[in-house]
């Protein structure tokens, strides 16, 4: 090979052996192939509509297939319109049920805090799903949790396949399914008392409730109704013994923080219909 690839001096006759010429051709073809591969790697993340660059703004390192809520563009179009158009990237944060319903990505690679990597924003992707009901066909963000989605009766991801049973399961989901916005309210909910004290002549009532959607999905726990209670008055909760006692009225506070837990993700319980004060004769007369 050393003799074949021999340099010539200026003015010498140029005679290229077949072996040398073929070596040049092989080297050129290898170079062009690597150039094409590099170009594809550079542009794929920007031009594939199913993949987006995401900056991990959640405050912690995240693993492959973790979920981040879409917050805002990394590059503001007012500051750099060309970068915004040609290299779109979004900031990803810890998901909030009320703020990021239907607005999330699934990471395609591990991503350290503050770093930028690839994520799936549309199309087929594996994901962990907390299956709450065998009948659920959709999934969406789980407030305060980047590791998995929650199954639901509506959402931004359609479950194409999943492991059987309930609880945390592997699934194949299709992202970017049109999802109805969570109701801002007020809207009717189901309520179940989950704690607190009835109250008496020296202590206020402190009943709290688990709030569910009409289909049975848990929306929040340990909720205190916003409706005013009589001070230092005993209350009872009618439960199944009173008409409409297992219903209430709720709304979402969309100004809630991204860092709140799943059980307190901006949900406000306005009133629990089954909660009644044991008023005295004096109070009844006054009313």
N, C-alpha and C positions, 0 to 999 in steps of 0.2 A: 504493500500500500504506500510505503514511503517513497519508493521509486516512481510509482504511478502518479502521485500528486507532487510532481516536481515543478518548481517555479522556473520561468524562462526570463531571459534578459531582453531588453529593448533591442529590436532588430532581428532577434532569432526567429526562425520559422515557427509558426504555431501549429503544432500537431497534437491533437487531443485524443488520447486513446479512448476506446469505447468504455472501459471500466471507469476512467476518470469522469467522462461526460455523464455516465449514469449516476455516479456519486453526486455530481452537482445537481442533477435532476431530483434525486432522492432528498437531498438537503433542502432544496427549494420547496418541494412538496410538503416536507415536514414543517418548514417554517410557515407556509401559508395555512396549513391545517391548524397549527397552534395559534396563529393570528385570528383565524375564524372562531376558534374555541374561546379565546380571550374576549373577543368582541361580544360573543353570545353571553358569556358570564357577566360582562359589564352591563349589557342592556336588558337581560332577561328580567331582572328584578324591577326594572323601571317600566317595561313595556308589556309584560304579562298582566292582563287585567285582573287575574285572580291573586296576584302576589303584590304586596306593597312593602316598602321599607318603613319600619317602625322604630322609634326611639323609646327605649324602656325608661319611662318617667314614673314608674311605680314606686321607686325608692328602695328596691331590693332586686337581687339577681333572680332571673326567671329561667325555668327549664323549657326544653322543647315541648311544644303543644300546650304551654300555659296560655291563658286567656288574658288579654288586655283590652280595656275600653278605649275607644277612639276619642281623643280629647281635642286636638287642634293640629293644623299643619306645622311641621318643623320649620319650614321655610315660608315666611309670609309673602304673598304675591306682591304686596306693596313695597317690600324691601328688595326682592329679587324675582321678577316675573319669569325670567328664563329658567332659573333653577326650579321654581314652583311648577312650571309647565313640563319640564323635561325630566325632573327627578323628584316626583311627588313622594313625600314621606310624612308620616303622622306621629304625633306623640301618643304613646299608649300608657294608660294609668290603671290602677286597681279598679275593677269595674264596680259601678253603682247600679242597683236594679232600676232606679228611676231615671238616671241620667244616661245609661248606656244600653238600654233595652234595644236590641237589634243593631247596636253600633259597637262592634267588637271585632277583634282579629284573633287568630290562633297562631302562635309563634312556630315557625318551621325550624328553628335552631335555638340552642341555649343563648341567653342574652343577659349580659351583665348590666347592672344599673347604670343608666346614662349612655349606654352604647346603642348603636343602630344595627338592625338585622332584618331578616326577611320574615314576613308573616303572611298567612292566607287570609284574604278578606272576602273571597268568594269561591265557590266550587267545593269539591269533595276534600275532606280532611279528617284524619282520626282525632278523637278528643275523648277525655273522660267526662262522663255525664252522671250526675247524681239523679238516678231514676226514682222519682217520688211516687209514680203511679204507673202500673203496667200499661194503662191505656194512653199514656202521653206519647204523641208522635213528634213533638217539637222540643227544642231546647233553647235556652237563652242564658244571659249572664247570671251569675250567682253573686249577689252583693258582698263585697269585701273578700272574695275568694278568687284567686287567679288560677287555681289548679284544675278547676272543672266547671262545667255548665250545670244548670238545673233543668230537669225535664219539665215540660209545661204543656198546656193545651193550645198554646200559640206562642210563636217566638221567631227569632231570626235564623234558626238552624233547623232543618228538617232531618230527622233521624232516619237514615236509610237502613241501618242495621245496628244492633247492639247486643251485648251479652244478655242472657235471660235473667229475670229477677229484678228486684229493686235494690236501691243503694248505689254505691259508686261502681260504674260499669264502663268498660271500653265501648266506643261506638264509632261508626262512620257517619258523619253528618255533612249535609250540604248547606253551606253558608249563603247568606244574602237572600234568604226567603223573605218576601215582604211581610213585615210583622206589624200588627196593629199596636199603636202606642199604648203603654200602660195608662189606665185612666187617671186623670189628675183629680177629678172628683168635683163635688162629693159623689160617692157611689155606694151602693148597698153591699155589705159584707156579712159573713157569718162570724159570730164571736163565741168563744168559750172561756169562762173564767179560769185563770191559771195561777192566781195568787192573791195576796192582799188580805185585808181584814175588814169585817163588816162595819166597824165603827161603833161608838157608844157615846154616852153623855160627856166623856172627857177626851175622846179620840176620834179624829176624822176617819171616814171610810177610805180605804186604800186598795179596793179591788182593782186587779189588772186582768187583761184579756189576751188570749191568742186570737189573732184576726186572720180569717181565711177568705179566699174568693168564693163565689157561689159554686164553683166547681170543686172546691175543697183544697186548693193550693194554699199553703201557709204563707201569708204576706208579712206577718210580724208577730212577735210575742211580747209579753209583759207590757202591754199598752194600757195607759190610763186615759179614760175618756176626757175630752176637752170640756164637755158639758159641765156646768157648775154643779157642785154638790152642796147640800146643807152642811154647815160645820157641826161637828160633835153630834152627829145623827147616825143612828143605826140604819144600814141598808140591807136589802136582801136581793139575791139574784134569782129570778123566777125559773131559769132553765127551761126544761121541757114542759113545766107546769103552767106557763103563761104564754099567751098568744104572742108570736113574733119575738119571744125573749132571746132566741138564739141569733138574732140579726142586729146589725148596727149600721152606722154610716161612717165612712172614712174618706180620706183624700190623701194625695201625695204633696209633699213640700219639695218642689224641684230645685230649691236652693240648698238642699242638704249637702253635706260634705261628701267627697268621694271616699273618705276613710271610715265612714260609719259601718257598723257591722250589718250582717244580713238581716238580723232580727230587728233592726232599727234604721232601715234604709229610707228615711224620709217619709215613712207612712205615719199618718195622723189619724187616730181613732176619735171621731167627733162625738159619737154617742153610742152607748150600748142600750138597746131598747128594753132589755130585761132587767135592768138595774132600777130598783125602786126604793125610795126612802120610806122608812116606817115612821110616818109623821105622827105627832101627838095631837090630841084633841084641840089643844091651843093653836097649833099650827093650822089645822084644818079650819078652825073658826076664823083665823086671821085671813086665810085664803078665800 
